[in-house]
């Protein structure tokens, strides 16, 4: 009986720690080159206004990507039409290698855009993402996108 209770408690604890995906979408670059003129747009709705959320940039690139970072301009339009522009420098690698997950020569990064989980209002959000690196078009980029998930509390 004690073993059954321990197993049940462990299972409940393990599954309670899972993140809840609210939204994730990436857009591909068929030629694996991202022009600075190509602004990606993502729309999603928030219905749960009691939770806190983590917002990530999702970047997928080839191992041949030339930089350890990527500069992005992220524009957010909230349900009440407030527009926020944010320039972010995302670290993708260091002297030890890539910080993301790799499979063969493909590397995927999910990098937080906010330092802390944020409270979101209910309604429709629009995120626009644009690369602002000096190399244009930016070579060896396969996909870019946004991920929103409920923060584990």
MOURBEL-V15481 format. One record per residue. N is the residue number from 1. RES is the residue in one small letter. OMEGA is omega in degrees with one decimal (NA if undefined). Layout:
n;res;omega
N;RES;OMEGA
N;RES;OMEGA
This chain:
n;res;omega
1;x;179.3
2;x;179.3
3;x;179.6
4;x;177.8
5;x;178.3
6;x;179.3
7;x;-180.0
8;x;178.8
9;x;179.5
10;x;-179.6
11;x;179.3
12;x;179.1
13;x;-179.0
14;x;-177.1
15;x;178.0
16;x;-178.3
17;x;179.6
18;x;173.9
19;x;178.8
20;x;178.2
21;x;174.8
22;x;-175.7
23;x;168.3
24;x;175.3
25;x;172.8
26;x;177.3
27;x;-175.7
28;x;170.8
29;x;-173.6
30;x;179.5
31;x;-178.1
32;x;176.5
33;x;-177.0
34;x;177.9
35;x;178.1
36;x;177.5
37;x;-177.5
38;x;-179.7
39;x;-179.2
40;x;-177.8
41;x;-177.8
42;x;-179.4
43;x;174.7
44;x;-179.5
45;x;174.3
46;x;176.5
47;x;-179.9
48;x;-178.4
49;x;-180.0
50;x;-177.3
51;x;169.9
52;x;-174.5
53;x;169.0
54;x;-179.7
55;x;-175.6
56;x;163.0
57;x;177.5
58;x;180.0
59;x;174.7
60;x;-177.8
61;x;174.5
62;x;178.1
63;x;-179.0
64;x;177.9
65;x;-168.5
66;x;-170.4
67;x;174.1
68;x;-177.7
69;x;171.3
70;x;175.1
71;x;179.2
72;x;167.2
73;x;-178.2
74;x;178.2
75;x;179.1
76;x;172.2
77;x;-176.7
78;x;179.2
79;x;178.4
80;x;173.5
81;x;174.4
82;x;-177.9
83;x;178.2
84;x;174.3
85;x;-177.4
86;x;172.7
87;x;-177.3
88;x;174.8
89;x;-177.2
90;x;176.7
91;x;-178.6
92;x;-178.2
93;x;175.9
94;x;-178.1
95;x;179.9
96;x;-179.7
97;x;-178.7
98;x;179.2
99;x;-178.9
100;x;177.5
101;x;-175.6
102;x;169.7
103;x;-173.1
104;x;-178.5
105;x;178.6
106;x;-179.1
107;x;178.0
108;x;179.2
109;x;167.9
110;x;-172.8
111;x;179.6
112;x;175.3
113;x;178.8
114;x;-179.2
115;x;-177.2
116;x;173.8
117;x;-176.3
118;x;174.9
119;x;-179.7
120;x;175.6
121;x;175.8
122;x;177.1
123;x;-174.3
124;x;175.9
125;x;172.6
126;x;174.1
127;x;173.5
128;x;-177.3
129;x;-178.8
130;x;177.0
131;x;-179.2
132;x;176.7
133;x;178.8
134;x;176.3
135;x;-176.8
136;x;3.5
137;x;-179.8
138;x;-173.4
139;x;173.6
140;x;173.8
141;x;-175.9
142;x;-177.4
143;x;171.3
144;x;-179.2
145;x;-176.9
146;x;173.8
147;x;176.1
148;x;177.9
149;x;175.8
150;x;179.7
151;x;175.7
152;x;-177.0
153;x;NA
